[in-house]
Amino acid sequence: MIDLSAAGLTAKEAKCYQFLLRQPDWLPAELAKEIDESRSNCYKLLDKLVSFKLAEKFDKNKKLRYRATNPAQLIQLAHDKKAAQQASEDELELNVNALVGEYLKTQEQAGVRFFQGKEDLKNIYADQVATQKPIYFVHSLSGIDFYGYDHMHDLRMLAVNAKIPRKSLTPDTEQATIDWQETDDKFLLKRTWLDHEDYTAPVEWGTYGDKVYIISFGSEASGLIIESKQIAESFKQIFKLLERGQRLKPDYGDLPKLARKKATVA
């Protein structure tokens, strides 16, 4: 028998369906013998297949009979199952975030979640939106090399579209624009510039709410979120020290020095 569990069928339901396909229609009593089930169980299996739209029942010579429908319906069932699973996972993630918040109120131990690979790392940016708190981050230009400019821009825009204010420490770059102050205001970003060589590591650090996140771009492609009010507050204090110290430099007003063009974002 072919395994049809991807479409949500049990082994017995799959067996029953595949026997249905062997002839134009069946009396339940005949089918029960073929699949080695009691009549009552056979009726339950057939009715379940009818609910899946894999079978239909009809009267023939005043007797109730069943016949299989097109197996293409299995693909739709698989898609529906996948969508339901994704919805359940999304709901679970939101509930876990709430439960972790309750946990951290009574426990000193920090909660840590790990992420691996390009697709998984996107969940860190999605979590920033779900948390709905201001974001403080040390910007690594390696994120653009890792995802590409447009894709990285789309990830940043998740917070912008959610109207979440952000503060960043950003290395000077040729990709900076001469009208950066105008666009930063539009994108709810307060940026403090760093000299180009001040921060070159391919790692982005940041905090939002009671969470600290780290993303290592490049070949490692890994990240984590630490949920700890104490650690998050520590990062914010360090961020503000760096921000204030950088802005007090005599030549800070010359940054960004590498900007050459105007923004093209509408």
C-alpha atoms as one frame of an Amber mdcrd trajectory, in Angstrom:
protein
   0.000   0.000   0.000   1.151   3.537  -0.810   1.731   5.783   2.194  -0.742
   8.695   1.961  -0.011  10.227   5.341   1.213  13.451   3.670  -2.417  14.033
   2.713  -3.579  13.356   6.266  -4.777   9.770   5.785  -4.159   7.032   8.315
  -2.808   3.678   7.125  -6.291   2.140   7.248  -7.870   5.057   5.393  -5.157
   4.845   2.724  -5.724   1.108   2.324  -9.485   1.577   2.068  -9.095   4.300
  -0.582  -6.673   2.276  -2.671  -9.068  -0.686  -2.649 -11.878   1.640  -3.728
  -9.830   2.464  -6.812  -9.707  -1.178  -7.906 -13.239  -1.285  -9.253 -15.967
   1.215 -10.247 -17.929   0.929  -6.971 -18.321  -1.183  -3.855 -20.852  -2.478
  -1.417 -19.490  -1.746   2.077 -19.905  -5.405   3.057 -17.774  -6.539   0.105
 -15.096  -3.954   0.759 -14.969  -4.829   4.461 -13.920  -8.374   3.581 -11.231
  -7.179   1.186  -9.601  -4.808   3.656 -10.106  -7.151   6.615 -12.236  -4.777
   8.672 -15.575  -5.148  10.400 -18.561  -3.641   8.621 -18.905  -0.900  11.214
 -15.238   0.045  10.887 -15.496  -0.065   7.113 -18.417   2.365   7.177 -16.401
   4.721   9.409 -13.454   4.586   7.012 -15.676   5.200   3.993 -17.444   8.123
   5.629 -14.065   9.622   6.495 -12.989   9.311   2.859 -16.245  11.002   1.831
 -15.420  13.885   4.208 -12.005  14.113   2.504 -13.801  14.215  -0.888 -11.881
  11.073  -1.847 -15.069   9.001  -2.095 -18.741   9.471  -2.702 -21.741   7.350
  -1.779 -24.820   6.732  -3.912 -27.791   4.402  -4.285 -27.672   1.667  -6.867
 -30.499  -0.849  -7.131 -31.735   0.403  -3.755 -28.392  -0.414  -2.133 -25.853
   2.060  -0.753 -22.562   1.896  -2.601 -19.274   3.824  -2.546 -16.843   4.809
  -5.278 -13.482   6.600  -5.321 -13.050  10.135  -6.609 -10.027  11.440  -8.524
  -6.724  10.918  -6.626  -5.758  14.516  -7.543  -7.737  15.487  -4.438  -4.837
  14.072  -2.405  -2.676  17.012  -3.500  -5.252  19.504  -2.249  -5.477  17.625
   1.056  -1.693  17.774   1.402  -1.718  21.538   0.732  -4.507  22.053   3.273
  -2.624  19.997   5.847   0.563  22.010   5.283  -1.312  25.320   5.599  -3.004
  24.178   8.802   0.335  23.037  10.204   1.927  26.401   9.383  -0.966  28.244
  11.026  -0.596  26.058  14.121   3.152  26.714  14.255   2.613  30.472  13.903
   0.064  30.430  16.712   2.365  28.294  18.852   5.266  30.715  18.349   3.112
  33.637  19.525   1.934  31.641  22.528   5.474  30.553  23.374   6.631  34.183
  23.288   3.904  35.041  25.803   4.787  32.042  27.976   8.483  32.937  27.896
   7.538  36.415  29.103   5.706  34.879  32.054   8.639  32.549  32.699  11.165
  35.386  32.759   9.092  37.250  35.338   9.806  34.540  37.891  13.095  33.018
  36.694  16.559  34.516  36.456  17.769  32.070  33.811  17.785  33.569  30.319
  15.905  31.844  27.529  17.882  31.238  24.341  16.622  30.374  20.862  18.977
  29.388  18.040  18.564  29.962  14.292  20.502  28.458  11.377  20.580  29.314
   7.681  19.249  32.160   5.537  15.564  31.305   5.849  15.674  30.634   9.589
  17.499  33.894  10.334  14.548  35.828   8.879  12.560  34.703  11.916  14.668
  37.035  14.075  13.436  40.053  12.104   9.890  38.691  12.224  10.184  38.374
  16.006  11.143  42.051  16.234   7.828  42.917  14.594   5.908  40.511  16.845
   7.503  42.036  19.969   6.562  45.609  18.972   9.345  47.333  20.942  12.003
  49.879  19.845  15.059  48.268  18.251  18.675  49.190  19.011  21.257  47.534
  16.777  24.877  47.589  15.647  24.653  47.465  11.874  26.948  45.093   9.972
  27.332  45.836   6.281  27.797  42.090   5.752  24.037  41.669   5.892  23.830
  43.258   2.434  26.515  40.902   1.065  24.680  37.960   2.638  21.114  38.652
   1.498  21.622  41.196  -1.276  20.652  44.852  -0.942  16.998  44.508  -1.939
  16.333  41.480   0.254  18.083  43.040   3.258  16.089  46.227   2.696  12.863
  44.213   2.736  13.826  42.647   6.071  14.518  46.089   7.566  11.203  47.338
   6.213   9.313  44.791   8.311   9.921  46.991  11.371   9.302  50.185   9.391
   5.929  48.956   8.155   5.056  47.974  11.726   5.924  51.577  12.772   8.636
  50.437  15.203  11.276  53.101  15.980  14.918  52.055  15.586  18.350  53.289
  16.593  21.504  52.053  14.892  25.262  52.333  14.956  26.137  52.174  11.247
  29.576  52.024   9.602  30.179  54.638   6.892  29.682  53.120   3.451  29.492
  54.084  -0.215  25.893  52.872  -0.105  25.057  55.724   2.276  23.056  58.560
   0.740  23.635  62.289   1.058  19.996  62.776   2.055  20.175  60.069   4.740
  18.627  62.300   7.407  15.458  62.697   5.368  15.114  58.988   4.664  16.005
  58.017   8.238  13.197  60.214   9.539  10.826  58.562   7.097  11.926  55.106
   8.205  11.751  55.879  11.963  15.516  55.443  12.260  17.910  57.460  14.408
  21.346  56.595  13.090  24.750  57.211  14.625  27.539  56.870  12.082  30.766
  54.981  12.703  33.974  55.408  10.716  34.196  52.846   7.914  36.885  50.777
   9.658  35.451  51.014  13.176  33.190  47.993  12.802  33.864  45.425  10.073
  32.818  42.143  11.729  30.110  40.195   9.841  27.901  40.147  12.924  24.825
  42.212  13.750  24.023  42.812  17.428  20.823  44.292  18.718  18.142  44.460
  21.371  14.381  44.989  21.481  12.120  44.685  24.485  13.665  42.163  26.871
  15.557  40.421  24.064  19.094  40.568  22.685  19.825  39.113  19.260  23.015
  38.193  17.433  23.226  37.342  13.726  26.440  36.007  12.214  26.322  36.477
   8.436  28.481  34.711   5.899  29.500  31.058   5.965  28.278  30.524   9.535
  24.766  31.888   8.863  23.604  31.482  12.433  21.903  33.567  15.055  20.286
  33.559  18.452  17.815  35.451  20.596  18.480  35.763  24.327  15.407  36.626
  26.376  16.535  38.359  29.541  15.473  41.745  30.875  18.813  42.162  32.639
  20.943  41.346  29.592  18.772  43.493  27.308  19.078  46.476  29.643  22.844
  45.993  29.777  23.058  46.079  25.973  20.952  49.245  25.805  23.247  50.980
  28.281  26.346  49.948  26.298  24.654  51.089  23.073  23.913  54.526  24.551
  27.514  54.874  25.785  28.845  54.089  22.298  26.289  56.387  20.693  27.129
  59.302  22.956  30.891  58.791  22.687  30.782  58.624  18.890  28.728  61.796
  18.568  31.198  63.707  20.787  34.101  63.112  18.368  35.327  66.395  16.833
  34.927  65.185  13.252  31.628  63.367  13.732  29.778  66.003  11.715  31.756
  64.974   8.612  30.088  61.525   8.547  29.102  59.839   6.374  32.160  60.697
   4.298  31.580  58.055   1.619  28.038  59.082   0.662  27.808  60.051  -3.001
  24.205  59.710  -4.120  20.658  60.527  -3.144  18.181  57.908  -2.006  15.914
  56.416  -4.657  13.352  54.999  -2.218   9.910  56.487  -2.716
